[in-house]
Amino acid sequence: MSPRIPRPPRSIPLPSHPRFITLEGGEGAGKTTVLNALRDALQAQGGEVVSTREPGGTPLAELIRNLLLVAREAHEPPSAETELLLMFAARAQHVHATIRPALQRGAWVLSDRFTDSSYAYQGGGRGFDIGFIAELERRVVDLQPGLTLLLDVGVAQGRERTRGRDLYPDRIEAERDDFFERVRAAYLARADAEPNRFRVIDAAQPVDRVAAEAVRHLQDWQARA
């Protein structure tokens, strides 16, 4: 039976930007390959394209990423509350120093993960209160992407793709399958709740097909925006 994931409470919609595109998905979904394909498609049209990631995207945010993911042997494991707040601290810096300046100067911004990942990983995976996540999103971030591409793949297939890729998986990659099942369910619930923003792509396909479908969604979005 699939885990039940509560939806975020209804609230005033956050401002969004049509040139801000995010990629979401679980482990082994192929986000890096798709991000590169989207970047190449946009650069071929001319203009600036900023590719970034979360947690990270600025020097300070990358330091926070290291605390959260890499240095798992160097300090005590963070609580769910600490993990969530550090994620939003990195995101606040990311928005302030990278995303908003790029959008203001007319660039496209492609981000590997954004706030939806907190709903999925800390909300769905950790079971953290999504009402509080929504409040942090409103007060700290106050920005949504215009388009979010969710690369959906089964947990077993995604984990198999990542097997052997990293000799030392980070703290979140080392979680058990049931954690990632909850993450996947939370992502799909987000997509179901916001069909105007999300496009769900079957990432079980060969990666070249996934990338081509993502580019088609981007082009359709450009035509509509």
VENWOPE-V577368 format. One record per residue. PHI is phi in whole degrees, 0 to 359 (999 if undefined). PSI is psi in whole degrees, 0 to 359 (NA if undefined). D_CENTER is the distance of its C-alpha to the mean C-alpha in Angstrom with 2 decimals. Layout:
PHI | PSI | D_CENTER
PHI | PSI | D_CENTER
//
This chain:
999 | 134 | 25.21
289 | 142 | 21.54
294 | 144 | 20.45
275 | 126 | 20.63
245 | 117 | 17.60
293 | 147 | 18.76
277 | 154 | 17.27
298 | 149 | 16.57
296 | 149 | 19.88
292 | 140 | 20.86
206 | 178 | 20.98
296 | 130 | 21.55
302 | 142 | 18.81
282 | 152 | 16.83
295 | 143 | 17.62
234 | 166 | 15.46
228 | 129 | 16.08
294 | 339 | 16.72
266 | 7 | 15.96
256 | 112 | 12.41
241 | 133 | 10.18
238 | 152 | 6.42
246 | 133 | 5.43
229 | 161 | 3.91
155 | 165 | 6.66
279 | 192 | 8.93
292 | 137 | 11.20
76 | 17 | 13.22
280 | 345 | 11.49
89 | 29 | 12.33
297 | 322 | 9.32
297 | 315 | 11.58
297 | 317 | 14.46
293 | 319 | 12.92
300 | 318 | 11.61
296 | 321 | 15.21
294 | 319 | 16.76
295 | 317 | 15.19
300 | 315 | 16.27
297 | 320 | 19.67
295 | 319 | 20.16
288 | 320 | 19.59
295 | 329 | 21.72
295 | 339 | 24.41
273 | 351 | 24.78
90 | 162 | 25.45
94 | 171 | 23.93
273 | 140 | 21.39
232 | 126 | 17.84
253 | 119 | 15.59
258 | 132 | 12.94
213 | 182 | 10.84
209 | 164 | 8.15
227 | 149 | 7.02
294 | 145 | 9.08
136 | 204 | 11.61
97 | 350 | 12.63
215 | 162 | 16.08
304 | 316 | 18.86
293 | 317 | 18.73
295 | 328 | 15.01
292 | 325 | 15.50
297 | 319 | 18.36
295 | 320 | 16.35
304 | 316 | 13.92
299 | 319 | 17.22
298 | 319 | 18.44
284 | 319 | 15.53
247 | 317 | 15.10
270 | 313 | 18.05
275 | 50 | 21.10
287 | 343 | 21.29
267 | 350 | 25.03
270 | 346 | 25.87
205 | 171 | 25.54
294 | 150 | 25.44
299 | 137 | 22.27
289 | 146 | 20.43
292 | 169 | 20.84
301 | 321 | 18.10
294 | 317 | 18.96
296 | 315 | 18.89
302 | 313 | 15.51
297 | 314 | 14.05
291 | 323 | 16.13
294 | 321 | 15.38
302 | 315 | 11.61
285 | 331 | 12.71
296 | 314 | 15.41
297 | 320 | 13.27
293 | 320 | 11.12
300 | 316 | 14.55
294 | 320 | 15.90
301 | 312 | 13.12
296 | 315 | 13.75
293 | 317 | 17.45
263 | 337 | 18.09
239 | 305 | 15.88
289 | 305 | 14.11
298 | 315 | 17.04
301 | 320 | 19.75
294 | 316 | 18.37
295 | 322 | 18.13
294 | 332 | 21.56
266 | 8 | 23.14
92 | 9 | 22.01
280 | 158 | 19.42
277 | 142 | 16.50
240 | 123 | 13.16
248 | 121 | 10.52
238 | 127 | 7.33
281 | 95 | 5.47
84 | 150 | 2.04
204 | 211 | 4.14
297 | 332 | 6.46
303 | 330 | 5.66
294 | 330 | 4.51
289 | 321 | 7.97
299 | 322 | 9.59
282 | 308 | 8.86
278 | 311 | 9.70
277 | 325 | 12.08
282 | 299 | 13.25
289 | 309 | 13.56
292 | 312 | 13.95
271 | 344 | 16.01
78 | 22 | 17.58
285 | 151 | 17.14
301 | 115 | 18.46
284 | 342 | 15.95
296 | 321 | 18.56
290 | 322 | 18.24
300 | 317 | 14.46
298 | 323 | 15.26
292 | 319 | 18.03
298 | 318 | 16.06
302 | 316 | 13.63
291 | 317 | 16.88
276 | 327 | 18.84
260 | 324 | 16.64
258 | 304 | 14.03
53 | 42 | 15.89
201 | 137 | 13.69
236 | 152 | 11.51
292 | 154 | 10.54
288 | 325 | 13.42
222 | 133 | 11.71
236 | 124 | 8.53
260 | 117 | 9.10
260 | 114 | 8.41
270 | 106 | 10.04
258 | 125 | 12.11
217 | 147 | 14.50
301 | 149 | 16.85
299 | 315 | 16.42
298 | 317 | 19.73
293 | 318 | 19.11
297 | 318 | 15.74
293 | 324 | 17.45
296 | 322 | 20.45
296 | 326 | 18.66
271 | 352 | 17.51
298 | 125 | 20.98
83 | 352 | 22.82
291 | 320 | 20.07
239 | 123 | 19.90
294 | 329 | 23.19
233 | 87 | 21.65
299 | 147 | 18.36
286 | 177 | 16.48
300 | 324 | 16.90
280 | 320 | 13.93
301 | 334 | 14.62
278 | 0 | 18.15
294 | 164 | 17.57
279 | 166 | 19.62
300 | 324 | 18.92
296 | 328 | 19.38
300 | 313 | 16.45
288 | 334 | 14.16
295 | 320 | 16.11
292 | 321 | 15.27
300 | 312 | 11.51
299 | 316 | 12.03
299 | 321 | 14.40
294 | 318 | 12.25
300 | 313 | 9.61
294 | 326 | 12.81
294 | 321 | 14.38
298 | 314 | 11.81
296 | 321 | 12.37
294 | 325 | 16.05
282 | 337 | 16.30
229 | 66 | 14.93
293 | 338 | 16.32
287 | 335 | 16.97
261 | 323 | 13.40
271 | 145 | 11.81
233 | 122 | 13.19
265 | 127 | 13.07
244 | 133 | 14.16
288 | 102 | 16.19
273 | 7 | 14.86
284 | 345 | 18.05
291 | 166 | 19.85
304 | 146 | 20.81
298 | 329 | 18.17
293 | 325 | 20.34
290 | 320 | 20.43
299 | 314 | 16.68
298 | 318 | 16.46
296 | 320 | 19.43
294 | 321 | 18.08
298 | 317 | 14.92
297 | 322 | 17.42
297 | 319 | 19.58
297 | 320 | 17.01
298 | 314 | 16.47
296 | 321 | 20.25
296 | 320 | 20.79
297 | 317 | 18.50
299 | 321 | 20.53
292 | 330 | 23.69
270 | 329 | 22.89
291 | NA | 21.48
//
